[in-house]
Amino acid sequence: RHPLATFFHLFFRVSAIITYLCCDWFSNSFVACFVTILLLLSFDFWSVKNVTGRLLVGLRWWNQIDEDGKSHWVFEARRVPTKAASTEAEARIFWLGLIICPVIWTVFFFSTLFSLKLKWLALVIAGISLQTANLYGYIHCKLGGQQSISRATPSFFVTAGAPKSKYR
Amino acid sequence: FAGLADVSISEDIPVEGEITVPVGSHSPDEDYSTLDEPVRDTIMRDLKAVGKKFVHVMYPKKSSALLRDWDLWGPLVLCVSLALMLQGGSADSKDDGGPQFAEVFVIIWFGAVVITLNSKLLGGTISFFQSLCVLGYCVMPLTLAMLVCRLVLLAGSGTVSFIIRLIVVLAMFAWSTLASTAFLADSQPPNRKALVVYPIFLFYFVISWMILTFTPQ
C-alpha cells in the first residue's frame, strides 16, 4: 500500500551502508564520503522517524518539552491496527530494516576500531546512534501499544492529546 | 480542541511553535492528524521550524521557540558547512584535509555535549537535546564569520586582511556567546550562571580560534 515509503525506508539506510563500504571506489575524497554518508544517515533518521514509521506500521515517537522545561518522550501507536497481507509484509520489511542496519553499523564500529581507521569512527558512531535511536523509539512504541486496548486508549489520549496539539 | 479551553498564554511568550493539528475545520478525528498527515506537510513543518530558529539566532531575544521545539538539523548543516570551509579546498587528493574535517566535527559535537553535561550537572533545567540545539544554532554567526574570512582571504592575506578578519571574528564570537547565553543561562540557578557561561565562552573561543588561524594552502 505504501511502496514509496517502503522504498525510502530501505533506500537511505542501505545507501549509507553501501557508500561506506565502497567509498574508495567512488571518490578519493574522505570529506565527500563523510558528508554523503552523514547526510544519508540524517535523511534516513528523519524519514524513518517521521514518515515510514507512521505509514508502514502506524507508530510514532517524539520528544515534547512542556511549560516547565521538562522533556517528555511521547510514544504513539495507532489504535486499531489494520490487518492485511500487504501491511503485514510492509511491517516485516520495516522491522527487518530497522533491526539489521544498526547491527551492521556495530560491526563496522568494531572493524574500524581494530583496523585503526579512526577517522571513520566519528561517522560510524553517528550511524549507530541515529539508527539505534529509531530502533529504540519504535520498540518502545510497539511495546506500549501492545497493552490491552482498553488500557492503551486512555493512555493514548492522555499522553498524546494535550502535548500533540503543540501550540501553547 | 477540548484541551485548549483553559490554556492561558502569558504575555511574554510568543505564541508559536509547531502546530500539528491544522487550525480550521478539518476532520473532527484529530487524534490521527499527525499519524496520517501527508508527507509534504511533515517536511514543510520541519523546514519552517528550522528556518524560524535561524531567524531567532539572528535576533536573540528570550523566546521559548528555540528551546521548546528543538531540532538538530540546523546544527548539522552549520557544522558541515563550517567544517567544509575550514578544510581548505582540494577535493581530490588522498591527503585532502580529511582529519581536519573530522576534527572540526568532533570538536563541535563533543564540545556541545560536554557543555550540556556540565550545565546538567550544575542543576540546569534544560534538557539535553534542547541545549545541543541552542549551542548548535548559535554557531551560525561564526559560520558567517568563516565565510567572510574566506572571502577576505581571496583578496589577500596581509596585515589589513588579518585585522579585518580579527574584527569580524571577534564580533561574531561575541554574538554567538551572547545569543547562546541568552537562551541557556536562564535555565540555571542564579549563582551558577558564570559557571555555565564559561564553558560556552571557551567553546566558541576554540571555534573562533580555528577560524581566525585558518590559512588556505
Interface residues (C-beta under 8 A of the other chain):
Chain A: S27 N28 S29 F30 V31 A32 F34 V35 L38 L39 S42 W46 N50 V51 R54 L55 G58 R60 N63 I65 D68 G69 K70 S71 E76 R78 R79 K119 A122 L123 F156 F157 A160 G161 A162 K164 S165 K166 Y167 R168
Chain B: F1 G3 L4 V7 I9 I13 V15 G17 E18 I19 T20 V21 E30 D31 Y32 T34 L35 D36 V39 T42 D46 S64 L67 R68 D69 W70 W73 L76 V80 L84 Q87 A91 D92 S93 K94 D96 G97 G98 P99 F101 A102 F105 V106 T125 I126 S127 F128 F129 Q130 S187
